[in-house]
Amino acid sequence: MARQTPISRYRNIGICAHVDAGKTTTTERVLFYTGISHKIGEVHDGAATMDWME
């Protein structure tokens, strides 16, 4: 079941950069250091949360 979060608690950001500039690496660290994710996914391992399409 999806987590119910009030719209007032949403924060949307955009990260734009050239290819291989570290966008996914940066977002993985943001998720980890804010407590959203408990593991930093690595791009080269295919374990990055932000590279998942579901």
N, C-alpha and C positions, 0 to 999 in steps of 0.2 A: 504494500500500500504506500502511496506517495506521502511524503511529509507535508503536512498542512502548515504553510507559512503565510502570515498576513502580508498583503501587498506592500504595506508600509515598511516592512522589514527587508524588502528586496533591494539589492544594490547591483546595478549592471555597469560593467566597464568594458572597454574595448582595448585590445592590445594589437597594434599594427606595426609591422616591421618587415624588412626584407627576408628572403628565404635564408634559413640557417642562422638567424640572428638571436635565437634563444627564446622565442615566444612561448612555446610549450614548456620549456624548462622554467621560465619565470612564473607561469601560471601554476605549475605543479608546486613550486615553493610557496606561492601565495596561499593555495589551498591547504598546504601542510601547516604553515605558520599561523594561520587563522583558525586552525582546529577543525576544518571541514573534512580533511583527509588525514588518515593516521599513518600513511606511507607515501613517500615521495616516489612517484613513478618515473622511470627513466625512459626516454624516447628510444634509445638504441635497443632496449629490451622489449619494446612494444607494450610496456606496462603503464604508460602515461594516461591518466584519467581524461585529459583534454583531447586525446586522440581517439577516444571511444565515441561512436556515433549513436548510442542508444540513450 
